[in-house]
Amino acid sequence: MAQLGANVTGVDFSDEAIAVARHLNEELGLNVNSFCLDVYKIPECIHETFDIVFTKRNICPVGIVSCTVPGA
């Protein structure tokens, strides 16, 4: 999505996964924001709204829904 021009924010609880994401971000010249967080901490740590929330396991914790744009 970032390669198509979308604003992308990535979250993972693994420092190693975030390091790989940041390396790819730099290597590909993208502008992806990557955060190492527990998914339940997103509403209190990331003060943005999102049109789409994608999760690897297709489970979206209730607190994350509060971060989406109404109607998204």
Phi and psi restraints in degrees (value plus and minus 20) as a CYANA .aco file:
   2 ALA   PHI     -83.0   -43.0
   2 ALA   PSI     -54.5   -14.5
   3 GLN   PHI     -87.7   -47.7
   3 GLN   PSI     -40.7    -0.7
   4 LEU   PHI    -112.6   -72.6
   4 LEU   PSI     -18.9    21.1
   5 GLY   PHI      83.9   123.9
   5 GLY   PSI     -19.6    20.4
   6 ALA   PHI     -93.0   -53.0
   6 ALA   PSI     128.8   168.8
   7 ASN   PHI     -99.5   -59.5
   7 ASN   PSI     103.7   143.7
   8 VAL   PHI    -144.3  -104.3
   8 VAL   PSI     117.1   157.1
   9 THR   PHI    -144.8  -104.8
   9 THR   PSI     108.3   148.3
  10 GLY   PHI    -133.0   -93.0
  10 GLY   PSI     121.3   161.3
  11 VAL   PHI    -152.6  -112.6
  11 VAL   PSI     114.9   154.9
  12 ASP   PHI    -170.2  -130.2
  12 ASP   PSI     132.0   172.0
  13 PHE   PHI    -107.3   -67.3
  13 PHE   PSI     -23.3    16.7
  14 SER   PHI    -119.0   -79.0
  14 SER   PSI     100.6   140.6
  15 ASP   PHI     -77.3   -37.3
  15 ASP   PSI     -59.1   -19.1
  16 GLU   PHI     -84.9   -44.9
  16 GLU   PSI     -63.8   -23.8
  17 ALA   PHI     -83.9   -43.9
  17 ALA   PSI     -60.2   -20.2
  18 ILE   PHI     -87.2   -47.2
  18 ILE   PSI     -57.8   -17.8
  19 ALA   PHI     -82.0   -42.0
  19 ALA   PSI     -62.5   -22.5
  20 VAL   PHI     -84.6   -44.6
  20 VAL   PSI     -64.1   -24.1
  21 ALA   PHI     -80.7   -40.7
  21 ALA   PSI     -63.3   -23.3
  22 ARG   PHI     -86.8   -46.8
  22 ARG   PSI     -57.7   -17.7
  23 HIS   PHI     -83.3   -43.3
  23 HIS   PSI     -66.4   -26.4
  24 LEU   PHI     -83.6   -43.6
  24 LEU   PSI     -60.3   -20.3
  25 ASN   PHI     -76.1   -36.1
  25 ASN   PSI     -67.1   -27.1
  26 GLU   PHI     -89.3   -49.3
  26 GLU   PSI     -64.1   -24.1
  27 GLU   PHI     -81.7   -41.7
  27 GLU   PSI     -57.2   -17.2
  28 LEU   PHI    -111.7   -71.7
  28 LEU   PSI     -23.6    16.4
  29 GLY   PHI      48.5    88.5
  29 GLY   PSI      15.7    55.7
  30 LEU   PHI    -115.5   -75.5
  30 LEU   PSI     156.6   196.6
  31 ASN   PHI    -147.2  -107.2
  31 ASN   PSI      41.8    81.8
  32 VAL   PHI    -116.6   -76.6
  32 VAL   PSI     111.0   151.0
  33 ASN   PHI    -108.4   -68.4
  33 ASN   PSI     104.9   144.9
  34 SER   PHI    -140.1  -100.1
  34 SER   PSI     111.6   151.6
  35 PHE   PHI    -147.2  -107.2
  35 PHE   PSI     116.8   156.8
  36 CYS   PHI    -115.1   -75.1
  36 CYS   PSI      81.8   121.8
  37 LEU   PHI    -166.6  -126.6
  37 LEU   PSI     135.4   175.4
  38 ASP   PHI     -91.7   -51.7
  38 ASP   PSI     114.3   154.3
  39 VAL   PHI     -76.2   -36.2
  39 VAL   PSI     -49.5    -9.5
  40 TYR   PHI     -93.6   -53.6
  40 TYR   PSI     -32.1     7.9
  41 LYS   PHI    -111.1   -71.1
  41 LYS   PSI     -26.8    13.2
  42 ILE   PHI     -74.3   -34.3
  42 ILE   PSI     -70.5   -30.5
  43 PRO   PHI     -79.2   -39.2
  43 PRO   PSI     -50.8   -10.8
  44 GLU   PHI    -111.2   -71.2
  44 GLU   PSI     -34.0     6.0
  45 CYS   PHI    -130.3   -90.3
  45 CYS   PSI     -45.8    -5.8
  46 ILE   PHI    -137.3   -97.3
  46 ILE   PSI      92.5   132.5
  47 HIS   PHI    -120.5   -80.5
  47 HIS   PSI      41.4    81.4
  48 GLU   PHI    -153.2  -113.2
  48 GLU   PSI     148.4   188.4
  49 THR   PHI    -135.8   -95.8
  49 THR   PSI     137.2   177.2
  50 PHE   PHI    -151.5  -111.5
  50 PHE   PSI     122.9   162.9
  51 ASP   PHI     -99.6   -59.6
  51 ASP   PSI     -53.7   -13.7
  52 ILE   PHI    -154.9  -114.9
  52 ILE   PSI     118.6   158.6
  53 VAL   PHI    -142.2  -102.2
  53 VAL   PSI      98.4   138.4
  54 PHE   PHI    -132.6   -92.6
  54 PHE   PSI     112.0   152.0
  55 THR   PHI    -142.3  -102.3
  55 THR   PSI     127.0   167.0
  56 LYS   PHI     -79.1   -39.1
  56 LYS   PSI     -58.8   -18.8
  57 ARG   PHI    -119.7   -79.7
  57 ARG   PSI     -10.3    29.7
  58 ASN   PHI      38.2    78.2
  58 ASN   PSI      10.8    50.8
  59 ILE   PHI    -136.4   -96.4
  59 ILE   PSI     102.3   142.3
  60 CYS   PHI    -131.6   -91.6
  60 CYS   PSI      87.0   127.0
  61 PRO   PHI     -75.8   -35.8
  61 PRO   PSI     125.1   165.1
  62 VAL   PHI     -72.9   -32.9
  62 VAL   PSI     -61.4   -21.4
  63 GLY   PHI     -82.1   -42.1
  63 GLY   PSI     -47.8    -7.8
  64 ILE   PHI     -92.1   -52.1
  64 ILE   PSI     -52.4   -12.4
  65 VAL   PHI     -78.5   -38.5
  65 VAL   PSI     -50.7   -10.7
  66 SER   PHI     -86.9   -46.9
  66 SER   PSI     -34.4     5.6
  67 CYS   PHI    -109.7   -69.7
  67 CYS   PSI     -25.4    14.6
  68 THR   PHI    -109.6   -69.6
  68 THR   PSI     135.0   175.0
  69 VAL   PHI     -87.5   -47.5
  69 VAL   PSI     116.1   156.1
  70 PRO   PHI     -72.0   -32.0
  70 PRO   PSI     111.3   151.3
  71 GLY   PHI      68.1   108.1
  71 GLY   PSI     -24.2    15.8
